[in-house]
Amino acid sequence: MQPSHVSAIIAAGGSGRRVGAGTPKQMLEISGRTILQRTVEAFASHPRIHDVIVALPADLAGRPYPWLLESPNTRVVTGGARRQDSVAAGFDVARSETEVILVHDAARPFVSADLIDRCIDAAVAHGAAIAALPVSDTVKRVITHGDRRVISGTIARDSIFLAQTPQGFRRDVLARAVALGRAGADATDEASLAERAGDPVHIVEGNIDNVKITTADDLERARQRHASADTGRIGTGYDLHRLVEGRALILAGVNIPADKGALGHSDADVVCHSATDALLGAACLGDIGRHFPDTDPRWKDASSIDLLRQSVSFVRDAGYEVVNVDVVVVLERPKIAPHLGGIRQNLAAALGIEVERVSIKGKTNEGVDAVGRGEAVAAHAVALLRQS
Ligand code: MG
């Protein structure tokens, strides 16, 4: 059953500098995006999560990152000294209509959508439920005498589970846990507070990939795993503009002598627009309209080759480089063959890659449809990216 409103609290309040480098660990990058960004996006993009509350340390909460402010339905609160204080601060600003709240560690960026689903369903069914993993190793209880450690017993391993997050709660259950924490109880997770408040906490099967990035080794492993799973990315782009008299026909910044030119808010350059969409698509960064809305006066009469260049920098910021781009221009007349060299050069320069990695082809539409009647020009593009 889907509750009417589900919120997620991301606990990123700790400074967590154990990984090193003087940067809070949630701000370290894996393939061009910070750990925190990946974690927040996993929840913000989940179809059953309505809003996300991110508890940040005071110095970061005061100057949240632009991507965090742009992320829809995401709010920032200042976290506290202990993890439970950060969660309490998030709980305080939860919307009144919230029925179920998931609490998640900022340092677990690989949480899967189906694990989030399981936690929501179990929180609805039982009031409180956490992701946890069974233990495969034999578990020993150990007594420490000075520098010696001696086994005092073997614990039945089917009674042991390793707690992960998300930890999901019905609102009233989390309210009791938060109140207990505020009354002085210390805990390393919210489930412990709920247990102590007398609320039964159920287990759902966690995910072995849902690791918590705590040490420099964890970070390195996460980066390697991500890199090997993401060797190449393909994007496709399409664009069409009407052809009218009194406009220029611009293809990749090259002015093609023609009776009619392309009509549009900008210079209506179909090569640049389709290539831009292919790049943004390959990096899962949305589309040209999102980054350069035609309602924004900044882009009126903008040169599309500049927008393409700008989109290359977005792709680079996301951790990718362009491998190659291939474009087909569909245009009835004039023939663009004499201009292909210049178009290709311009495209390669804007993409920042060698001309050998850029292909451009001309096609007619054989007189069929609007493009065939010379009423429009269209372009199709594909782009391949690899991790930089
Ligand atoms: Mg266009």
Boltz pocket constraint, residues with backbone or C-beta under 6 A from the ligand:
constraints:
  - pocket:
      binder: B
      contacts: [[A, 239], [A, 240], [A, 241], [A, 264], [A, 268], [A, 269], [A, 270], [A, 273]]
      max_distance: 6.0
